[in-house]
Amino acid sequence: METMPLKDPQRPPGKEVLESVLKNSYSLYDELIKIITGPEYNLVTEWHYYNDGKAWLCKVCFKKKTVFWLSVWDGYFKISFYFTEKHIQGIAELDIAESIKDDFSSRKPVGKLLPLVIEIKSKKHLNDLLTIIKFKKSLK
């Protein structure tokens, strides 16, 4: 099982740290952050060290609502959304890769929440990710 590399609470994930861990995926991360913090999405990123997982995570919010969590791994990053059961049909109707929908439907709930996790390793994942972000922002 892979471990998260951002484990040092004294070393916040600034540009140099992220570039060293993400390697070739850093430009993809940088592009994503520019898009989602721009005027179209208007999201805010907050890096925090979480003691329960002993790692740095980026919480991405719209106003007071958490839209998704971003975790950094060796050479890529993961985006984790959490939905309730009432959103299953909405996810099924999104114009995103079937593999994402299949993975979502097969994941075990975390309490009452259903996780949707995407590993971002190439630019082809960005459109699906942005579609899911728009969906999540639209939820009440």
BALOBA-1460 file (C-alpha; in Angstrom, 3 decimals):
// residues 140
<rec num="1" residu="m" x="0.000" y="0.000" z="0.000"/>
<rec num="2" residu="e" x="1.278" y="3.422" z="-0.935"/>
<rec num="3" residu="t" x="1.984" y="5.972" z="1.745"/>
<rec num="4" residu="m" x="1.450" y="9.686" z="1.488"/>
<rec num="5" residu="p" x="4.770" y="11.525" z="1.195"/>
<rec num="6" residu="l" x="3.656" y="14.795" z="2.852"/>
<rec num="7" residu="k" x="4.057" y="13.561" z="6.424"/>
<rec num="8" residu="d" x="6.287" y="16.194" z="8.029"/>
<rec num="9" residu="p" x="4.167" y="18.677" z="10.041"/>
<rec num="10" residu="q" x="7.096" y="21.134" z="10.007"/>
<rec num="11" residu="r" x="7.325" y="21.161" z="6.186"/>
<rec num="12" residu="p" x="4.232" y="22.774" z="4.612"/>
<rec num="13" residu="p" x="3.563" y="21.825" z="0.981"/>
<rec num="14" residu="g" x="4.869" y="24.896" z="-0.811"/>
<rec num="15" residu="k" x="5.854" y="24.966" z="-4.480"/>
<rec num="16" residu="e" x="9.276" y="23.310" z="-4.019"/>
<rec num="17" residu="v" x="7.908" y="20.471" z="-1.878"/>
<rec num="18" residu="l" x="5.015" y="19.837" z="-4.277"/>
<rec num="19" residu="e" x="7.290" y="19.889" z="-7.331"/>
<rec num="20" residu="s" x="9.637" y="17.350" z="-5.730"/>
<rec num="21" residu="v" x="6.798" y="14.945" z="-4.865"/>
<rec num="22" residu="l" x="4.520" y="15.404" z="-7.876"/>
<rec num="23" residu="k" x="7.379" y="15.465" z="-10.420"/>
<rec num="24" residu="n" x="5.845" y="15.553" z="-13.942"/>
<rec num="25" residu="s" x="2.332" y="15.952" z="-12.496"/>
<rec num="26" residu="y" x="3.175" y="19.284" z="-10.888"/>
<rec num="27" residu="s" x="2.220" y="21.262" z="-14.005"/>
<rec num="28" residu="l" x="-1.162" y="19.487" z="-14.009"/>
<rec num="29" residu="y" x="-1.658" y="20.340" z="-10.320"/>
<rec num="30" residu="d" x="-0.678" y="23.958" z="-10.997"/>
<rec num="31" residu="e" x="-3.107" y="24.181" z="-13.936"/>
<rec num="32" residu="l" x="-5.939" y="22.737" z="-11.852"/>
<rec num="33" residu="i" x="-5.338" y="25.202" z="-8.999"/>
<rec num="34" residu="k" x="-5.303" y="28.145" z="-11.418"/>
<rec num="35" residu="i" x="-8.602" y="26.997" z="-12.981"/>
<rec num="36" residu="i" x="-10.495" y="26.300" z="-9.753"/>
<rec num="37" residu="t" x="-9.346" y="29.448" z="-7.948"/>
<rec num="38" residu="g" x="-10.211" y="31.589" z="-10.979"/>
<rec num="39" residu="p" x="-13.474" y="33.494" z="-11.454"/>
<rec num="40" residu="e" x="-15.392" y="30.603" z="-13.078"/>
<rec num="41" residu="y" x="-15.108" y="28.263" z="-10.069"/>
<rec num="42" residu="n" x="-14.121" y="30.692" z="-7.302"/>
<rec num="43" residu="l" x="-12.825" y="27.945" z="-4.990"/>
<rec num="44" residu="v" x="-10.440" y="28.451" z="-2.082"/>
<rec num="45" residu="t" x="-7.632" y="26.027" z="-1.215"/>
<rec num="46" residu="e" x="-6.531" y="25.454" z="2.381"/>
<rec num="47" residu="w" x="-3.544" y="23.242" z="3.205"/>
<rec num="48" residu="h" x="-3.604" y="21.781" z="6.717"/>
<rec num="49" residu="y" x="-1.687" y="19.112" z="8.553"/>
<rec num="50" residu="y" x="-4.170" y="16.591" z="9.932"/>
<rec num="51" residu="n" x="-3.061" y="14.645" z="12.999"/>
<rec num="52" residu="d" x="-5.585" y="11.832" z="12.469"/>
<rec num="53" residu="g" x="-3.986" y="10.886" z="9.141"/>
<rec num="54" residu="k" x="-0.548" y="12.298" z="9.991"/>
<rec num="55" residu="a" x="-0.331" y="14.068" z="6.623"/>
<rec num="56" residu="w" x="-0.947" y="17.325" z="4.776"/>
<rec num="57" residu="l" x="-4.234" y="17.588" z="2.860"/>
<rec num="58" residu="c" x="-5.701" y="20.393" z="0.816"/>
<rec num="59" residu="k" x="-9.325" y="21.196" z="1.606"/>
<rec num="60" residu="v" x="-11.004" y="22.941" z="-1.338"/>
<rec num="61" residu="c" x="-14.056" y="25.032" z="-0.488"/>
<rec num="62" residu="f" x="-16.742" y="27.173" z="-2.063"/>
<rec num="63" residu="k" x="-17.906" y="29.673" z="0.530"/>
<rec num="64" residu="k" x="-18.300" y="27.456" z="3.639"/>
<rec num="65" residu="k" x="-18.902" y="24.193" z="1.753"/>
<rec num="66" residu="t" x="-16.108" y="21.656" z="1.292"/>
<rec num="67" residu="v" x="-16.130" y="20.706" z="-2.396"/>
<rec num="68" residu="f" x="-13.290" y="18.168" z="-2.327"/>
<rec num="69" residu="w" x="-10.056" y="17.096" z="-0.665"/>
<rec num="70" residu="l" x="-6.735" y="16.898" z="-2.490"/>
<rec num="71" residu="s" x="-3.969" y="14.548" z="-1.378"/>
<rec num="72" residu="v" x="-0.500" y="14.346" z="-2.880"/>
<rec num="73" residu="w" x="1.163" y="11.033" z="-3.707"/>
<rec num="74" residu="d" x="4.441" y="10.092" z="-5.369"/>
<rec num="75" residu="g" x="4.089" y="11.417" z="-8.940"/>
<rec num="76" residu="y" x="0.348" y="12.189" z="-8.870"/>
<rec num="77" residu="f" x="-2.477" y="13.529" z="-6.744"/>
<rec num="78" residu="k" x="-5.907" y="12.300" z="-5.709"/>
<rec num="79" residu="i" x="-9.155" y="14.202" z="-5.497"/>
<rec num="80" residu="s" x="-11.759" y="12.925" z="-3.029"/>
<rec num="81" residu="f" x="-15.375" y="14.028" z="-3.083"/>
<rec num="82" residu="y" x="-18.007" y="12.888" z="-0.601"/>
<rec num="83" residu="f" x="-21.671" y="12.560" z="-1.521"/>
<rec num="84" residu="t" x="-24.816" y="11.356" z="0.177"/>
<rec num="85" residu="e" x="-27.021" y="8.556" z="-1.080"/>
<rec num="86" residu="k" x="-29.471" y="11.029" z="-2.634"/>
<rec num="87" residu="h" x="-26.747" y="12.117" z="-5.108"/>
<rec num="88" residu="i" x="-26.069" y="8.661" z="-6.583"/>
<rec num="89" residu="q" x="-28.436" y="9.223" z="-9.510"/>
<rec num="90" residu="g" x="-26.950" y="12.648" z="-10.217"/>
<rec num="91" residu="i" x="-23.461" y="11.164" z="-10.434"/>
<rec num="92" residu="a" x="-24.754" y="8.406" z="-12.744"/>
<rec num="93" residu="e" x="-26.156" y="11.057" z="-15.110"/>
<rec num="94" residu="l" x="-22.953" y="13.118" z="-15.353"/>
<rec num="95" residu="d" x="-21.001" y="13.129" z="-18.596"/>
<rec num="96" residu="i" x="-17.879" y="11.573" z="-17.073"/>
<rec num="97" residu="a" x="-15.874" y="8.396" z="-17.669"/>
<rec num="98" residu="e" x="-17.761" y="5.181" z="-16.903"/>
<rec num="99" residu="s" x="-14.735" y="3.956" z="-14.948"/>
<rec num="100" residu="i" x="-15.246" y="6.809" z="-12.448"/>
<rec num="101" residu="k" x="-18.939" y="5.933" z="-12.074"/>
<rec num="102" residu="d" x="-18.119" y="2.230" z="-11.652"/>
<rec num="103" residu="d" x="-15.482" y="2.973" z="-9.018"/>
<rec num="104" residu="f" x="-17.909" y="5.283" z="-7.197"/>
<rec num="105" residu="s" x="-20.669" y="2.689" z="-7.108"/>
<rec num="106" residu="s" x="-18.314" y="-0.006" z="-5.786"/>
<rec num="107" residu="r" x="-16.766" y="1.999" z="-2.916"/>
<rec num="108" residu="k" x="-17.781" y="1.349" z="0.642"/>
<rec num="109" residu="p" x="-19.472" y="4.247" z="2.473"/>
<rec num="110" residu="v" x="-17.548" y="6.294" z="5.014"/>
<rec num="111" residu="g" x="-20.223" y="6.667" z="7.645"/>
<rec num="112" residu="k" x="-23.182" y="8.028" z="5.699"/>
<rec num="113" residu="l" x="-21.008" y="9.510" z="2.951"/>
<rec num="114" residu="l" x="-20.075" y="7.905" z="-0.350"/>
<rec num="115" residu="p" x="-16.540" y="8.663" z="-1.549"/>
<rec num="116" residu="l" x="-15.742" y="9.433" z="-5.179"/>
<rec num="117" residu="v" x="-11.973" y="9.346" z="-5.660"/>
<rec num="118" residu="i" x="-10.063" y="10.203" z="-8.828"/>
<rec num="119" residu="e" x="-6.333" y="9.707" z="-9.289"/>
<rec num="120" residu="i" x="-5.067" y="12.588" z="-11.401"/>
<rec num="121" residu="k" x="-2.131" y="11.374" z="-13.438"/>
<rec num="122" residu="s" x="-2.786" y="13.003" z="-16.812"/>
<rec num="123" residu="k" x="-4.631" y="15.919" z="-18.379"/>
<rec num="124" residu="k" x="-7.368" y="13.601" z="-19.679"/>
<rec num="125" residu="h" x="-8.821" y="13.481" z="-16.146"/>
<rec num="126" residu="l" x="-9.314" y="17.253" z="-15.863"/>
<rec num="127" residu="n" x="-12.584" y="17.550" z="-17.805"/>
<rec num="128" residu="d" x="-14.224" y="14.811" z="-15.726"/>
<rec num="129" residu="l" x="-12.922" y="16.436" z="-12.561"/>
<rec num="130" residu="l" x="-14.265" y="19.877" z="-13.524"/>
<rec num="131" residu="t" x="-17.662" y="18.346" z="-14.367"/>
<rec num="132" residu="i" x="-17.843" y="16.758" z="-10.910"/>
<rec num="133" residu="i" x="-16.765" y="20.027" z="-9.256"/>
<rec num="134" residu="k" x="-19.605" y="21.900" z="-10.994"/>
<rec num="135" residu="f" x="-22.051" y="19.200" z="-9.883"/>
<rec num="136" residu="k" x="-20.837" y="19.324" z="-6.272"/>
<rec num="137" residu="k" x="-21.030" y="23.146" z="-6.194"/>
<rec num="138" residu="s" x="-24.622" y="22.995" z="-7.459"/>
<rec num="139" residu="l" x="-25.823" y="20.805" z="-4.583"/>
<rec num="140" residu="k" x="-27.760" y="22.307" z="-1.707"/>
